[in-house]
Amino acid sequence: MDLAPLVIDVTGINKHFGNKHVVKDLSLQVKEGEIFGFLGPNGSGKTTSIRMLCGLLTPDSGHGTCLGLNVLTESAAIKRQVGYMTQKFSLWDDLSIGENLDFVARMFGMANRREVVDQALENLGLSSRRKQLAGSLSGGWKQRLALASCLLHKPKLLLLDEPTAGVDPKARRDFWEEIHRLSAAGITVLVSTHYMDEAERCHRLAYIAYGTMMASGTAKDVVSSQQLHTWAISGDGLQGLGETLRKLPGVDLVASFGATLHVSGKNRDALEATLQATLQGTALNMAVIPASLEDAFIYLMQGSQDQFQG
């Protein structure tokens, strides 16, 4: 992928809605066949950023290209090469799977739509359910149908807005296997997600908080960029310890993980001294562990200020 051409190459992209500056000086490069994930709090500008990159919204300022086309002046041409899967199922419940795909193919004006629909049904494992009404499908099957409709016109770029919200774990795993198959075929994927395991399946990530990209790179890059030191605390007597630790020197983050407590901070010496002093004389154990993507994500969220309220 290192030698792959750039599908997206933008610098200083901005977007305002009224007096709210929702995307601030976004600069980004995404390569062909790359799965690029967007993380961040709700309402932080993730979806707006992705929609501008894909030609679905026109930036107020900045410059750059998507699929070799100017993002400011050629958004209509970009849109024709993009498949967009919205967070909410947006096809027709009272049509069958086959009828839904046929209708979408008609909207694209496909001359060979029967062949295209048959191939889409086969590729996504939907052939046996062709006559089933979309409204009767489970979340996982609706997800497959939505993806099939996005791929009918053979887009070069796929935009997925929290595509697995409300879907069971097996369907999520199957969905991501399909996304990696599409990536291997050269389709570039932009995906917003709140699931850490999904974020780790992306080739690279960007963390956006209230319009600003605060971290980017591989999952490993994002974690290491926060320079967090983390200890796992385990044993009897954890109740109430988290609240106590949050007030002490060196402690930047406390999070419960099952029967353990993860405690993180940037100042390793201060944090270790606090933990040793607090745990002295108790039956609790402490052990150094690698900081996780979730630790980094929560730490970034804590440091983000919601500038859109009020």
C-alpha positions in Angstrom: 0.0 0.0 0.0 3.0 2.3 0.5 3.3 2.7 -3.3 -0.4 3.2 -3.8 -1.6 6.5 -5.4 -3.3 9.0 -3.2 -7.1 8.9 -3.5 -7.6 11.9 -1.1 -5.1 14.7 -0.7 -6.5 17.8 1.1 -5.0 20.7 3.0 -6.6 23.3 5.3 -10.2 22.2 4.7 -12.8 24.3 6.7 -16.5 24.2 7.2 -18.9 26.5 9.1 -22.6 26.0 9.8 -23.8 29.5 10.9 -21.4 30.8 13.5 -20.1 27.3 14.4 -16.7 26.3 12.9 -17.4 22.6 12.7 -14.2 21.5 10.8 -11.0 23.4 11.3 -8.0 23.3 8.9 -8.3 19.6 8.2 -5.3 18.2 6.2 -5.3 14.5 5.2 -3.9 12.0 2.7 -5.5 8.6 2.1 -4.1 6.0 -0.3 -5.9 3.8 -2.7 -7.2 0.6 -1.0 -6.7 2.1 2.5 -9.3 1.7 5.2 -9.2 5.0 7.1 -11.1 5.3 10.4 -12.5 8.4 12.1 -13.0 8.4 15.8 -14.3 11.1 18.1 -17.2 12.2 20.3 -20.7 12.6 18.8 -21.1 15.9 17.1 -17.4 16.5 16.8 -17.2 16.9 13.0 -16.4 13.4 11.9 -19.3 12.9 9.5 -19.0 16.5 8.2 -15.3 15.9 7.5 -15.9 12.6 5.7 -18.7 14.1 3.6 -16.5 17.0 2.5 -13.7 14.6 1.5 -16.2 12.6 -0.6 -17.9 15.5 -2.4 -21.1 15.3 -0.5 -20.5 18.7 1.1 -18.4 21.6 -0.4 -15.7 23.0 2.0 -15.8 26.8 2.7 -12.0 27.0 2.2 -8.9 25.0 1.7 -7.8 23.0 -1.3 -7.1 19.5 -2.5 -8.4 16.5 -4.5 -10.4 13.4 -4.1 -10.1 10.8 -6.9 -8.0 13.4 -8.8 -10.9 15.9 -8.8 -11.0 19.3 -7.0 -13.0 19.0 -3.7 -14.1 22.7 -4.0 -15.2 22.8 -7.6 -15.9 19.2 -8.8 -18.0 17.7 -5.9 -20.7 16.5 -8.3 -18.2 14.4 -10.3 -16.7 13.0 -7.1 -20.1 12.0 -5.8 -20.7 9.8 -8.8 -17.7 7.6 -7.8 -18.6 7.3 -4.1 -20.7 4.7 -2.3 -22.3 6.2 0.9 -23.7 3.9 3.6 -25.6 6.0 6.2 -25.9 5.1 9.9 -29.7 4.6 9.6 -31.0 2.0 7.2 -32.3 4.1 4.2 -33.7 1.6 1.8 -37.4 0.6 1.4 -38.9 -1.8 4.0 -41.9 -2.7 1.9 -39.7 -3.9 -1.1 -37.9 -7.2 -1.3 -34.1 -7.3 -1.3 -34.1 -7.9 -5.0 -36.6 -5.1 -5.7 -34.5 -2.7 -3.5 -31.4 -3.3 -5.5 -33.2 -3.2 -8.8 -34.7 0.2 -7.9 -31.2 1.5 -7.0 -29.8 0.2 -10.3 -32.6 2.0 -12.1 -31.7 5.3 -10.4 -28.1 4.9 -11.6 -29.4 4.3 -15.1 -27.7 0.9 -15.5 -28.4 -0.8 -18.8 -27.4 -4.2 -17.5 -29.1 -3.9 -14.1 -30.4 -7.5 -13.9 -26.8 -8.8 -14.3 -25.5 -6.2 -11.8 -28.2 -7.0 -9.2 -27.6 -10.8 -9.6 -23.9 -10.2 -9.0 -24.4 -8.0 -6.0 -26.8 -10.6 -4.4 -24.2 -13.3 -5.0 -21.2 -11.2 -3.7 -23.0 -10.4 -0.4 -24.6 -13.8 0.2 -28.1 -12.4 -0.4 -29.3 -14.7 -3.3 -31.3 -17.1 -1.1 -33.1 -14.1 0.4 -33.8 -12.3 -2.8 -37.6 -12.2 -2.3 -37.6 -11.4 1.4 -39.0 -8.0 2.4 -36.3 -5.6 3.6 -38.4 -4.6 6.6 -38.3 -8.2 8.0 -34.5 -8.4 8.0 -32.3 -8.4 11.1 -29.8 -5.6 11.6 -27.0 -7.7 10.1 -28.9 -8.6 6.9 -30.1 -5.0 6.5 -26.4 -4.0 6.8 -25.5 -6.4 4.0 -28.3 -5.1 1.8 -27.2 -1.5 2.4 -23.6 -2.4 1.5 -24.8 -4.2 -1.7 -26.7 -1.1 -2.8 -23.6 1.1 -2.2 -21.5 -1.1 -4.4 -23.9 -1.4 -7.4 -22.3 1.4 -9.4 -18.8 0.1 -8.6 -17.5 3.1 -6.6 -13.8 3.7 -6.1 -14.4 5.2 -2.7 -16.8 3.9 0.1 -18.1 6.1 2.9 -19.4 4.2 6.0 -21.0 6.2 8.7 -21.1 4.1 11.9 -22.1 1.1 9.8 -22.3 -1.5 12.5 -24.3 0.4 15.2 -26.9 -2.0 16.6 -25.5 -5.1 14.9 -24.6 -8.3 16.7 -20.9 -9.3 17.1 -20.9 -12.0 14.4 -22.5 -9.7 11.8 -20.0 -7.1 12.7 -17.1 -9.5 12.2 -18.5 -10.7 8.9 -19.0 -7.1 7.7 -15.4 -6.2 8.4 -14.2 -9.3 6.6 -16.1 -8.0 3.6 -14.6 -4.5 4.0 -11.1 -5.9 4.0 -12.0 -7.9 0.8 -13.1 -4.7 -0.9 -9.9 -2.9 0.3 -7.8 -5.7 -1.2 -9.6 -5.2 -4.5 -8.5 -1.5 -4.5 -11.6 0.2 -3.1 -10.7 3.0 -0.6 -12.9 3.1 2.6 -13.6 5.9 5.0 -15.4 4.7 8.1 -16.5 6.5 11.3 -16.9 4.2 14.4 -17.1 4.2 18.1 -15.9 0.6 18.5 -12.3 0.2 19.5 -12.0 -3.3 18.0 -13.2 -1.8 14.7 -10.8 1.1 14.9 -8.0 -1.4 15.2 -9.1 -3.1 12.0 -8.5 0.1 10.1 -5.1 0.7 8.4 -4.9 4.2 9.8 -7.1 6.5 12.1 -7.8 10.1 12.8 -9.2 11.3 16.1 -11.4 14.4 15.6 -12.7 16.5 18.5 -15.0 19.4 17.9 -13.6 20.2 14.5 -9.9 19.6 15.1 -7.9 16.5 14.2 -6.0 15.9 17.4 -4.2 12.6 16.5 -3.7 10.5 13.4 -1.7 7.4 12.2 -2.0 3.7 12.8 -3.6 2.5 16.0 -0.2 2.0 17.5 0.8 5.6 16.4 -2.2 7.1 18.0 -1.6 5.3 21.3 2.1 6.1 21.4 1.5 9.8 20.6 -0.4 10.2 23.9 2.7 9.0 25.9 0.5 7.3 28.5 1.9 5.0 31.2 -0.6 2.5 32.4 -0.9 0.2 35.4 -3.5 -2.5 36.0 -4.8 -2.8 39.6 -6.4 -6.0 40.7 -7.5 -7.9 43.8 -10.1 -7.5 46.6 -11.0 -4.0 47.7 -11.2 -2.1 44.4 -14.6 -0.5 45.3 -14.2 3.2 45.6 -10.5 3.2 44.7 -11.1 4.8 41.3 -12.7 7.9 42.8 -9.8 8.2 45.3 -7.2 7.8 42.6 -8.7 10.4 40.3 -7.9 13.2 42.8 -4.2 12.2 43.3 -1.0 13.5 41.7 0.1 11.8 38.4 -3.3 10.2 37.7 -4.7 11.4 34.4 -7.1 8.5 33.6 -8.9 5.8 35.6 -11.1 3.2 33.9 -12.7 -0.1 35.0 -12.0 -3.2 32.9 -13.9 -6.1 34.4 -12.2 -7.1 37.7 -9.3 -4.7 37.1 -8.7 -1.0 37.2 -6.6 0.7 34.5 -4.8 3.8 35.8 -2.9 6.0 33.4 -0.8 9.1 33.4 1.8 11.0 31.4 4.2 11.4 34.4 5.4 7.9 35.0 7.3 8.6 38.2 4.5 10.6 39.8 1.9 8.0 38.9 4.0 5.1 40.2 4.7 6.9 43.5 1.0 7.6 43.9 0.0 4.0 43.3 2.7 2.6 45.6 1.7 4.9 48.4 -2.0 4.3 47.9 -1.8 0.5 47.7 0.7 0.1 50.5 -0.7 -2.2 53.2 -3.5 -3.5 50.9 -4.1 -6.8 49.2 -4.2 -5.1 45.8 -1.7 -5.9 43.1 -0.3 -3.4 40.5 1.3 -4.3 37.2 2.6 -2.3 34.2 0.6 -2.9 31.0 0.7 -1.3 27.5 -1.7 1.6 27.1 -4.6 0.5 24.8 -6.3 2.4 22.0 -9.3 2.8 24.3 -7.1 4.4 27.0 -5.8 6.9 24.4 -9.3 7.5 23.1 -10.7 8.3 26.6 -7.7 10.4 27.4 -8.2 12.5 24.2 -12.0 12.8 25.0 -11.2 14.1 28.5 -8.9 16.7 27.0 -11.5 17.8 24.4 -13.6 20.9 25.0 -17.1 21.0 23.4 -17.0 24.4 21.6 -20.2 23.7 19.8 -22.5 24.1 22.9 -24.2 27.3 23.8 
